[in-house]
Amino acid sequence: DFIGVTFSHDNEWLYFATYQPQDEKEQTRIGVLYKVPLLGGTRTEILKDIDSSVALSPNGKKYAFVRNIPNEKQSALIIFDENGTEKK
């Protein structure tokens, strides 16, 4: 199941999020963000625990997405740098 698809501003990359099985016993799934070169190639995993499509900053160095917090029955807007540093 795809959550969302986003093109990079330079049209070099395609970012997509999809739900992957997290635990087969409990049948839980987790959202995983990937990027793949637009002209084809191997996908690269960027981040786990994502529940929306990703938005990119104009310079492409920051990402934003929504993460659901089931125990608290709410969602959080997450912003992270290309090095993986998260800010809520």
DSSP file (Angstrom, degrees, kcal/mol; ACC not computed):
  #  RESIDUE AA STRUCTURE BP1 BP2  ACC     N-H-->O    O-->H-N    N-H-->O    O-->H-N    TCO  KAPPA ALPHA  PHI   PSI    X-CA   Y-CA   Z-CA
    1    1 A D              0   0    0      0, 0.0    18,-2.2     0, 0.0     2,-0.4   0.000 360.0 360.0 360.0 123.7    0.0    0.0    0.0
    2    2 A F  E     -A   18   0A   0     16,-0.2    16,-0.3     1,-0.2     3,-0.1  -0.687 360.0-171.4 -85.3 137.4    1.4    3.4   -1.0
    3    3 A I  E     -     0   0A   0     14,-3.2    50,-0.3     1,-0.4     2,-0.3   0.803  65.8 -32.7 -92.7 -38.9    0.9    6.3    1.4
    4    4 A G  E     -A   17   0A   0     13,-1.1    13,-2.2    48,-0.2    -1,-0.4  -0.969  46.4-137.4-175.9 161.8    2.2    9.0   -1.0
    5    5 A V  E     -A   16   0A   0     -2,-0.3     2,-0.4    11,-0.2    11,-0.2  -0.995  19.5-179.3-133.6 136.8    4.6    9.9   -3.8
    6    6 A T  E     -A   15   0A   0      9,-2.9     9,-3.5    -2,-0.4     2,-0.3  -0.999  18.7-140.3-139.4 134.5    6.6   13.1   -4.1
    7    7 A F  E     -A   14   0A   0     -2,-0.4     7,-0.2     7,-0.2    49,-0.2  -0.708  27.9-116.0 -87.5 143.7    9.0   14.4   -6.8
    8    8 A S    >   -     0   0    0      5,-2.4     3,-1.5    -2,-0.3    -1,-0.1  -0.399  27.9-112.2 -70.3 158.5   12.2   16.2   -5.8
    9    9 A H  T 3  S+     0   0    0      1,-0.3    -1,-0.1    48,-0.2    -2,-0.0   0.796 119.0  50.4 -65.0 -28.0   12.5   19.8   -6.8
   10   10 A D  T 3  S-     0   0    0     50,-0.0    -1,-0.3     3,-0.0    -2,-0.0   0.405 108.7-125.3 -89.5   3.2   15.3   19.0   -9.2
   11   11 A N  S <  S+     0   0    0     -3,-1.5    -2,-0.1     2,-0.2     3,-0.1   0.741  83.2 110.6  59.2  25.8   13.3   16.1  -10.8
   12   12 A E  S    S+     0   0    0      1,-0.1    26,-2.7    26,-0.1    27,-0.4   0.714  72.4  41.6 -95.4 -26.3   16.1   13.7  -10.1
   13   13 A W  E     - B   0  37A   0     24,-0.3    -5,-2.4    25,-0.1     2,-0.5  -0.885  59.2-151.9-128.2 151.9   14.4   11.7   -7.3
   14   14 A L  E     -AB   7  36A   0     22,-2.5    22,-2.0    -2,-0.3     2,-0.4  -0.995  16.3-159.3-120.1 123.5   11.1   10.1   -6.5
   15   15 A Y  E     +AB   6  35A   0     -9,-3.5    -9,-2.9    -2,-0.5     2,-0.3  -0.858  16.6 172.4-101.4 135.7   10.2    9.8   -2.9
   16   16 A F  E     -AB   5  34A   0     18,-2.1    18,-3.0    -2,-0.4     2,-0.4  -0.998  20.4-151.2-144.4 148.5    7.5    7.3   -1.9
   17   17 A A  E     +AB   4  33A   0    -13,-2.2   -14,-3.2    -2,-0.3   -13,-1.1  -0.940  19.4 173.0-118.5 140.9    6.1    5.9    1.3
   18   18 A T  E     -AB   2  32A   0     14,-2.0    14,-2.6    -2,-0.4     2,-0.4  -0.984  34.2-109.7-144.4 151.5    4.6    2.4    1.7
   19   19 A Y  E     - B   0  31A   0    -18,-2.2    12,-0.2    -2,-0.3    32,-0.0  -0.718  35.8-172.4 -84.7 132.7    3.3    0.3    4.6
   20   20 A Q  E     - B   0  30A   0     10,-2.8    10,-2.7    -2,-0.4     2,-0.1  -0.910  34.7 -93.3-121.0 149.1    5.5   -2.7    5.3
   21   21 A P  E     + B   0  29A   0      0, 0.0     8,-0.3     0, 0.0     3,-0.1  -0.426  38.3 179.7 -60.8 131.9    4.8   -5.6    7.7
   22   22 A Q  E    S+     0   0A   0      6,-3.2     2,-0.4     1,-0.3     7,-0.2   0.792  72.9   9.3 -99.9 -40.7    6.4   -4.8   11.1
   23   23 A D  E  >> - B   0  28A   0      5,-1.3     5,-1.3     1,-0.1     4,-1.2  -0.924  58.2-160.8-146.4 114.2    5.4   -7.9   13.0
   24   24 A E  T  45S+     0   0    0     -2,-0.4    -1,-0.1     1,-0.2     5,-0.0   0.833  92.2  56.6 -67.1 -31.8    3.9  -11.0   11.3
   25   25 A K  T  45S+     0   0    0      1,-0.2    -1,-0.2     2,-0.1    -2,-0.0   0.926 119.5  29.6 -66.0 -44.2    2.5  -12.3   14.6
   26   26 A E  T  45S-     0   0    0      2,-0.1    -1,-0.2    -3,-0.0    -2,-0.2   0.509 102.2-132.4 -92.1  -6.0    0.5   -9.2   15.4
   27   27 A Q  T  <5 +     0   0    0     -4,-1.2     2,-0.2     1,-0.2    -3,-0.2   0.854  50.2 157.0  55.0  39.6    0.0   -8.3   11.7
   28   28 A T  E   < -B   23   0A   0     -5,-1.3    -6,-3.2     2,-0.0    -5,-1.3  -0.641  26.5-154.4 -91.5 153.5    1.1   -4.7   12.3
   29   29 A R  E     -B   21   0A   0     -8,-0.3     2,-0.4    -2,-0.2   -10,-0.1  -0.918   4.2-158.5-127.4 153.5    2.4   -2.5    9.6
   30   30 A I  E     -B   20   0A   0    -10,-2.7   -10,-2.8    -2,-0.3     2,-0.3  -0.984  23.7-115.4-131.9 143.0    4.7    0.5    9.6
   31   31 A G  E     -B   19   0A   0     -2,-0.4    18,-1.9   -12,-0.2    19,-0.8  -0.602  30.6-167.3 -78.8 135.4    5.2    3.2    7.1
   32   32 A V  E     -BC  18  48A   0    -14,-2.6   -14,-2.0    -2,-0.3     2,-0.4  -0.988  11.0-144.1-127.2 131.5    8.6    3.4    5.4
   33   33 A L  E     +BC  17  47A   0     14,-3.3    13,-3.4    -2,-0.4    14,-1.3  -0.813  24.3 175.0 -96.6 131.9    9.9    6.3    3.3
   34   34 A Y  E     -BC  16  45A   0    -18,-3.0   -18,-2.1    -2,-0.4     2,-0.3  -0.857  18.5-151.5-126.3 162.2   12.2    5.5    0.3
   35   35 A K  E     -BC  15  44A   0      9,-2.0     9,-2.9    -2,-0.3   -20,-0.2  -0.987  13.0-178.0-131.5 149.4   13.8    7.4   -2.5
   36   36 A V  E     -B   14   0A   0    -22,-2.0   -22,-2.5    -2,-0.3     7,-0.1  -0.995  37.7 -98.0-141.8 141.5   14.6    6.1   -6.0
   37   37 A P  E >   -B   13   0A   0      0, 0.0     3,-2.0     0, 0.0   -24,-0.3  -0.381  32.9-128.9 -59.2 137.8   16.3    7.8   -9.0
   38   38 A L  T 3  S+     0   0    0    -26,-2.7   -25,-0.1     1,-0.3     3,-0.1   0.813 107.8  52.8 -61.1 -31.8   13.6    9.1  -11.4
   39   39 A L  T 3  S-     0   0    0    -27,-0.4    -1,-0.3     1,-0.3     2,-0.1   0.330 126.5 -86.1 -88.1   9.4   15.3    7.4  -14.3
   40   40 A G  S <  S+     0   0    0     -3,-2.0     2,-0.3     2,-0.0    -1,-0.3  -0.084  70.2 118.6 105.9 155.5   15.4    4.1  -12.5
   41   41 A G        -     0   0    0     -3,-0.1     2,-0.3    -2,-0.1    -1,-0.0  -0.928  63.1 -28.3 144.6-167.4   17.7    2.3  -10.1
   42   42 A T        -     0   0    0     -2,-0.3     2,-0.1     1,-0.1    -7,-0.0  -0.607  58.1-123.5 -85.0 136.6   17.8    0.9   -6.6
   43   43 A R        -     0   0    0     -2,-0.3     2,-0.4    -7,-0.1    -7,-0.2  -0.484  20.3-148.8 -76.7 150.7   15.5    2.4   -3.9
   44   44 A T  E     -C   35   0A   0     -9,-2.9    -9,-2.0    -2,-0.1     2,-0.3  -0.983  13.9-126.7-122.3 128.7   17.1    3.7   -0.7
   45   45 A E  E     +C   34   0A   0     -2,-0.4   -11,-0.3   -11,-0.2     3,-0.1  -0.600  29.9 173.6 -74.6 131.1   15.3    3.6    2.6
   46   46 A I  E     -     0   0A   0    -13,-3.4     2,-0.3     1,-0.4   -12,-0.2   0.817  57.2 -12.4-102.8 -46.4   15.2    7.0    4.2
   47   47 A L  E     -C   33   0A   0    -14,-1.3   -14,-3.3     3,-0.0    -1,-0.4  -0.995  52.0-138.6-161.5 148.5   13.0    6.7    7.4
   48   48 A K  E    S+C   32   0A   0     -2,-0.3   -16,-0.2   -16,-0.2   -17,-0.0  -0.752  75.5  45.3-109.4 162.2   10.6    4.4    9.2
   49   49 A D  S    S+     0   0    0    -18,-1.9     2,-0.4    -2,-0.3    -1,-0.2   0.977  71.2 146.7  70.8  62.6    7.4    5.2   11.0
   50   50 A I        -     0   0    0    -19,-0.8    -1,-0.2    -3,-0.2    17,-0.2  -0.970  28.9-176.2-127.5 141.0    5.8    7.6    8.5
   51   51 A D        +     0   0    0     15,-2.6     2,-0.3    -2,-0.4    16,-0.1   0.066  64.3  34.5-129.4  25.1    2.0    8.0    7.9
   52   52 A S  S    S-     0   0    0     14,-0.2   -48,-0.2   -48,-0.1   -49,-0.1  -0.947  92.2 -74.8-157.9 175.5    1.7   10.5    5.1
   53   53 A S        -     0   0    0    -50,-0.3     2,-0.3    -2,-0.3    13,-0.3  -0.370  56.2-110.6 -70.1 165.6    3.4   11.6    1.9
   54   54 A V        -     0   0    0     11,-0.1     2,-0.4   -39,-0.1    11,-0.2  -0.790  21.3-151.2-103.5 144.0    6.6   13.6    2.4
   55   55 A A  E     -D   64   0B   0      9,-2.7     9,-2.1    -2,-0.3     2,-0.4  -0.911  13.3-145.9-110.0 142.5    7.0   17.3    1.7
   56   56 A L  E     -D   63   0B   0     -2,-0.4     7,-0.2     7,-0.2   -49,-0.0  -0.851  14.3-120.0-109.9 142.8   10.4   18.7    0.8
   57   57 A S    >   -     0   0    0      5,-2.5     3,-1.7    -2,-0.4   -48,-0.2  -0.335  40.3 -99.2 -69.0 162.5   11.8   22.1    1.6
   58   58 A P  T 3  S+     0   0    0      0, 0.0    -1,-0.1     0, 0.0   -49,-0.0   0.833 126.7  44.5 -55.3 -34.4   12.8   24.3   -1.4
   59   59 A N  T 3  S-     0   0    0    -50,-0.0    -2,-0.0     3,-0.0    -3,-0.0   0.491 109.6-125.0 -89.7  -1.5   16.5   23.4   -1.1
   60   60 A G  S <  S+     0   0    0     -3,-1.7     3,-0.0     2,-0.2   -50,-0.0   0.608  82.7 108.4  74.9  11.8   15.6   19.7   -0.5
   61   61 A K  S    S+     0   0    0      1,-0.1    21,-1.6    20,-0.1     2,-0.4   0.564  71.0  52.3 -99.9  -9.7   17.5   19.5    2.8
   62   62 A K  E     - E   0  81B   0     19,-0.2    -5,-2.5    20,-0.1     2,-0.3  -0.963  64.8-163.4-127.6 147.0   14.5   19.2    5.1
   63   63 A Y  E     -DE  56  80B   0     17,-2.7    17,-2.3    -2,-0.4     2,-0.4  -0.909   0.6-163.1-125.3 151.3   11.5   16.9    5.0
   64   64 A A  E     +DE  55  79B   0     -9,-2.1    -9,-2.7    -2,-0.3     2,-0.3  -0.996  19.1 149.3-136.1 143.8    8.1   17.0    6.7
   65   65 A F  E     - E   0  78B   0     13,-2.1    13,-3.0    -2,-0.4     2,-0.4  -0.952  41.5-100.3-158.6 173.1    5.5   14.3    7.2
   66   66 A V  E     - E   0  77B   0    -13,-0.3   -15,-2.6    -2,-0.3     2,-0.5  -0.871  26.4-166.0-105.9 137.5    2.8   13.2    9.6
   67   67 A R  E     - E   0  76B   0      9,-2.6     9,-2.6    -2,-0.4     2,-0.3  -0.991  15.6-137.9-122.5 125.3    3.3   10.5   12.2
   68   68 A N  E     - E   0  75B   0     -2,-0.5     7,-0.3     7,-0.2    -2,-0.0  -0.604   6.5-156.5 -79.9 141.3    0.3    8.9   13.9
   69   69 A I  E >>> - E   0  74B   0      5,-3.5     5,-1.5    -2,-0.3     3,-0.9  -0.835  10.9-174.8-118.0  89.6    0.6    8.3   17.7
   70   70 A P  G >45S+     0   0    0      0, 0.0     3,-0.8     0, 0.0    -1,-0.2   0.852  78.0  54.8 -59.3 -41.6   -1.9    5.5   18.3
   71   71 A N  G 345S+     0   0    0      1,-0.3    -2,-0.0     2,-0.1     0, 0.0   0.807 117.4  37.5 -63.9 -28.0   -1.6    5.3   22.1
   72   72 A E  G <45S-     0   0    0     -3,-0.9    -1,-0.3     2,-0.2     3,-0.1   0.440 105.0-130.2-101.2  -2.3   -2.3    9.1   22.4
   73   73 A K  T <<5S+     0   0    0     -3,-0.8     2,-0.3    -4,-0.8    -2,-0.1   0.897  72.7  96.3  51.9  47.0   -4.9    9.0   19.6
   74   74 A Q  E   < -E   69   0B   0     -5,-1.5    -5,-3.5    -7,-0.0     2,-0.3  -0.913  65.6-123.5-149.4 176.7   -3.3   12.0   17.9
   75   75 A S  E     -E   68   0B   0     -2,-0.3     2,-0.4    -7,-0.3    -7,-0.2  -0.868  14.8-149.6-124.6 158.7   -0.8   12.9   15.1
   76   76 A A  E     -E   67   0B   0     -9,-2.6    -9,-2.6    -2,-0.3     2,-0.6  -0.985  15.7-130.7-130.1 141.3    2.4   14.8   15.0
   77   77 A L  E     -E   66   0B   0     -2,-0.4     2,-0.4    11,-0.3   -11,-0.2  -0.827  31.3-161.9 -86.8 120.6    4.0   16.9   12.3
   78   78 A I  E     -E   65   0B   0    -13,-3.0   -13,-2.1    -2,-0.6     2,-0.4  -0.894  11.0-171.0-110.2 133.1    7.6   15.8   12.0
   79   79 A I  E     +EF  64  87B   0      8,-2.7     8,-2.5    -2,-0.4     2,-0.3  -0.984  13.1 176.0-119.2 132.1   10.4   17.8   10.4
   80   80 A F  E     -EF  63  86B   0    -17,-2.3   -17,-2.7    -2,-0.4     6,-0.2  -0.980  26.2-121.3-139.1 153.7   13.8   16.2    9.8
   81   81 A D  E >   -E   62   0B   0      4,-2.0     3,-2.3    -2,-0.3   -19,-0.2  -0.384  38.2-103.1 -82.8 164.7   17.1   17.1    8.2
   82   82 A E  T 3  S+     0   0    0    -21,-1.6   -20,-0.1     1,-0.3    -1,-0.1   0.698 122.3  62.2 -63.6 -16.7   18.6   15.0    5.4
   83   83 A N  T 3  S-     0   0    0    -22,-0.2    -1,-0.3     2,-0.1   -22,-0.0   0.471 123.0-104.4 -86.3  -1.4   21.0   13.6    8.0
   84   84 A G    <   +     0   0    0     -3,-2.3     2,-0.5     1,-0.3    -2,-0.1   0.459  69.1 148.1  97.8   2.2   18.0   12.1    9.9
   85   85 A T        -     0   0    0      1,-0.0    -4,-2.0     2,-0.0    -1,-0.3  -0.604  35.7-148.7 -74.3 121.2   17.8   14.6   12.8
   86   86 A E  E     -F   80   0B   0     -2,-0.5     2,-0.4    -6,-0.2    -6,-0.2  -0.630  17.3-173.8 -95.2 149.3   14.1   14.8   13.8
   87   87 A K  E      F   79   0B   0     -8,-2.5    -8,-2.7    -2,-0.3    -2,-0.0  -0.992 360.0 360.0-136.7 132.2   12.2   17.8   15.2
   88   88 A K              0   0    0     -2,-0.4   -11,-0.3   -10,-0.2    -8,-0.1   0.414 360.0 360.0 -98.8 360.0    8.6   17.6   16.4
